[in-house]
Structures are given as structure tokens and as C-alpha cells.
Amino acid sequence: MTRFLELPSFRSIATAGFAALALSITVATPVAAQSGQRGQIHIQKVCPSTTFTGAPGSYCTITISDLAAIPANAARVYYDEPSPLPIGTVAFADSKVVLYAGPGNWAAGRCTVDYSNGLGLCTMSDGTGTLAGFSARFDVRIDFMSGITYWDGTYAFSPLPPR
């Protein structure tokens, strides 16, 4: 009795290939958004004059972060309106911001800082990628001597709606 090797049909190969392709292009929901994660957050950033020029698109680099979704020395904060805004005798920074944590991973927000004392507030409302569902409220403190800006506050990842 001769045995023949049975080859898979074209149909089963095509079905398996399509399933693999569909899985490879599916966008995964970030784990943080799935779990509804929340807590305290502490970030430090620096704004050297080479990257924070006062023009739209200026940015600061996050040097310390205790949240994995915002990687230190890779994440940046981009400012849409970084030039000081005079309000009476005080100069304020009041700008839309993008917290950029890598390609496809960002959150949108707003920051307002009183330059007379270096104190302010930043809020983030939502994001994409690893920052999908992210919201935060940061108390801002600029240390003018060291050039370090401290963001301390609370954050949450809201569960995303089903797709």
C-alpha cells in the first residue's frame, strides 16, 4: 500500500493567511485603558533654549516619569503657543500642548503657568496609542535656578468604548 503526502488545500492556506493578516493590522487596546488604571504621577522636564525657542512647536523633554506610558528621556511636551502672554504686569504661559510618548502615542492638553512665581496647572484630556483614555491634572512648579519643571498630580486611564 502506497501512502501519499496530503497537502493542504489552497482554500485552507488562504483562510489562514487572511486570519494572520487581520490579526497583524488589528490595533490593540492599551492595557492601561482596559484596566481603568489611576493614581499619582510625578514628572520632571527640562526646556533648553535649543528646543524651547518660544515659537510654536517648541518642546521640553521629560527626564523623569514614574508612569511607564510616558518614558523618561524619550517623551516630550510640545507647545502650540509657548510665548509669554502679558496679563497686567504678570507674564503667563498659556498653551495647548501635546504630550508625545512615541509614534502614535500622544495625549492632548493645556498648560497655564504664572512666570512671576513659576506655578501653574496642566491638564490632559485624552490620547491615542498607549495614552488612549489618558487624563491628568498636574500642579506645575518651575525651579528657575535648576531649570527643572515639576509636574505632580493625578492621572487616570478611562476604559475605552468597545469597537
C-alpha positions in Angstrom: 0.0 0.0 0.0 1.5 3.3 -1.1 0.9 6.4 1.1 0.7 9.8 -0.3 1.5 13.0 1.5 -1.7 15.0 1.8 -1.1 18.7 1.1 -3.4 21.5 2.5 -5.8 22.9 0.0 -5.4 26.4 -1.4 -8.6 27.4 0.5 -7.2 26.5 3.9 -3.9 28.3 3.2 -5.8 31.4 2.0 -8.0 31.4 5.1 -5.1 31.1 7.4 -3.2 33.8 5.6 -6.2 36.2 5.8 -6.6 35.5 9.5 -2.9 36.2 10.1 -3.1 39.5 8.1 -6.2 40.6 10.0 -4.5 39.9 13.4 -1.4 41.8 12.3 -3.3 45.0 11.4 -5.7 45.0 14.4 -4.9 47.9 16.8 -4.6 46.6 20.3 -6.3 48.5 23.2 -3.7 49.7 25.6 -3.6 47.6 28.8 -3.9 50.8 31.0 -7.1 51.8 29.3 -8.5 48.3 29.6 -7.9 48.2 33.3 -9.1 51.7 34.2 -5.8 52.4 35.9 -5.4 55.6 38.0 -3.1 57.1 40.6 -0.5 59.7 41.5 2.0 60.9 38.8 5.3 62.7 39.1 7.2 64.0 36.1 10.2 66.3 35.6 11.1 68.0 32.4 13.7 70.4 31.1 13.3 73.1 28.4 16.6 74.1 27.0 16.7 77.1 24.7 17.7 74.8 21.8 14.3 73.1 21.8 12.1 75.5 23.7 12.5 78.6 21.5 9.3 80.5 22.1 7.9 79.5 18.6 5.0 77.1 18.0 6.3 73.6 18.0 8.8 74.3 20.8 9.2 71.4 23.2 10.6 70.2 26.5 12.0 66.8 27.2 10.7 64.6 30.1 13.7 63.4 32.1 11.9 61.6 34.9 8.5 59.9 34.8 7.0 57.3 37.2 4.4 56.2 34.6 5.6 53.6 32.0 3.4 55.0 29.3 5.4 58.3 29.5 9.0 57.1 29.0 11.8 59.3 30.5 14.2 60.8 28.0 12.0 59.8 25.1 8.7 61.6 25.9 8.3 65.3 25.0 5.8 68.1 25.6 5.2 70.2 22.5 3.7 73.7 22.9 1.4 75.4 20.4 1.7 78.9 22.0 4.9 79.0 24.1 5.5 82.7 24.1 4.5 84.5 27.4 1.2 86.3 27.4 1.1 89.5 29.4 -1.8 89.7 31.8 -1.5 93.0 33.7 2.1 93.2 35.0 2.5 89.4 35.0 3.6 87.1 32.1 1.8 83.8 31.7 2.4 80.9 29.5 -1.0 79.6 28.3 -0.7 77.0 25.6 -2.3 73.9 24.0 0.1 71.1 24.5 0.8 67.6 23.1 2.4 65.1 25.4 4.3 62.9 22.9 5.4 59.5 24.1 6.4 58.0 20.8 5.0 57.4 17.3 1.2 57.0 17.6 1.3 57.6 21.4 0.2 61.1 22.5 -2.2 63.0 24.7 -3.7 66.5 24.2 -4.0 69.1 26.9 -3.4 72.7 28.0 -0.9 74.3 30.3 -1.0 77.7 32.1 1.9 79.0 34.1 2.4 82.2 36.0 6.0 83.3 35.3 6.2 85.6 38.3 6.2 82.6 40.7 6.7 79.6 38.4 3.4 78.0 39.5 0.7 76.6 37.2 -1.6 73.9 36.0 -1.6 71.4 33.2 -4.5 69.2 32.2 -4.6 66.3 29.7 -8.0 65.2 28.3 -7.4 62.1 26.2 -4.9 60.5 23.9 -4.0 57.8 21.4 -2.0 54.6 21.4 -0.5 53.9 24.9 -2.1 57.1 26.1 -5.7 56.3 24.9 -8.1 57.2 27.6 -5.5 59.1 29.5 -6.5 62.2 31.6 -4.4 64.0 34.1 -4.2 67.1 36.3 -0.7 68.4 37.1 0.3 71.1 39.5 3.3 72.8 37.8 6.3 74.2 39.6 9.3 75.7 37.7 12.6 75.8 39.6 14.2 78.8 37.9 17.6 78.0 39.5 17.9 74.4 38.2 15.8 74.8 35.0 13.7 71.8 36.0 9.9 71.9 35.8 8.0 69.6 38.1 4.6 68.2 37.2 2.9 66.4 40.1 -0.7 65.3 40.2 -3.2 62.6 39.4 -4.0 60.6 36.3 -6.5 58.1 35.1 -7.0 55.8 32.1 -10.7 55.5 31.3 -11.8 52.3 29.8 -12.3 52.7 26.1 -15.7 52.0 24.5 -15.9 48.7 22.5 -15.2 48.9 18.8 
